[in-house]
Amino acid sequence: MLFASFPQSAASDPDMQIRSYLDALKDFEAVDIHAAIERFRHGLAPSSNHQFCPSSAQLAIEVRERKLMRELLAKRGGLSLVKA
């Protein structure tokens, strides 16, 4: 979905970019990754270029932000974040 939302340069290697994303995001939960990707797709990520796919570092930063927000909202609502 991310690649379909942004143009790719002719020199980019989509397989390598996917591997880089997977490596950078391997320790995060899917819900946070999805939220970050949606923010980039909708132009809401502050580090977004709006013309090209984010780097793996930019995406990881946004995923961390989404994780933090989810955890803060859960804490505020009294929800437990401990996995069973």
C-alpha positions in Angstrom: 0.0 0.0 0.0 2.8 2.4 0.8 4.5 1.9 -2.5 1.2 2.3 -4.4 0.7 5.6 -2.7 4.1 7.2 -3.6 6.0 7.3 -6.9 9.2 5.3 -7.0 12.4 6.6 -8.6 13.7 4.5 -11.5 16.9 3.8 -9.5 15.0 2.4 -6.4 15.1 -1.3 -5.6 11.7 -2.2 -4.1 12.9 -5.6 -2.8 15.8 -3.9 -1.0 13.5 -1.2 0.4 11.1 -3.8 1.7 13.9 -5.7 3.4 15.1 -2.5 5.0 11.6 -1.7 6.2 11.2 -5.2 7.6 14.5 -5.0 9.4 13.7 -1.6 10.9 10.2 -2.6 12.0 10.8 -6.2 13.2 10.3 -5.3 16.9 7.1 -3.4 16.5 3.4 -4.5 16.5 1.4 -4.6 13.3 -1.2 -2.1 14.7 1.5 0.6 15.1 3.1 -0.1 11.7 -0.3 0.1 10.1 -1.1 3.4 11.8 2.3 4.9 10.8 1.8 3.9 7.1 -1.7 5.4 7.1 -0.3 8.7 8.5 2.3 8.7 5.6 -0.4 7.9 3.0 -2.6 10.7 4.3 0.2 13.2 4.5 0.0 13.5 8.3 3.5 12.3 9.2 5.7 15.3 10.1 8.8 13.9 8.4 6.9 13.1 5.2 8.2 14.3 1.9 4.8 13.8 0.2 6.5 12.9 -3.0 8.4 9.7 -2.2 8.2 6.7 0.1 9.7 7.4 3.5 13.0 5.9 4.4 13.1 3.0 6.8 14.3 5.4 9.5 11.5 7.8 8.9 8.9 5.0 9.0 10.5 3.6 12.2 10.3 7.1 13.9 6.6 7.4 13.0 5.9 3.8 14.2 7.5 4.7 17.5 5.3 7.8 17.8 2.2 5.7 17.0 3.3 3.1 19.7 3.8 5.8 22.2 0.4 7.4 21.5 -1.3 4.0 21.7 0.3 3.3 25.0 -0.5 6.7 26.4 -4.1 6.4 25.4 -4.3 2.9 26.8 -2.8 4.1 30.1 -5.2 7.0 30.2 -8.2 4.7 29.7 -6.9 2.3 32.4 -6.2 -0.4 29.8 -3.5 -2.9 30.5 -0.7 -3.2 27.9 0.7 -6.4 29.4 0.5 -9.3 26.9 -1.0 -12.4 28.3 
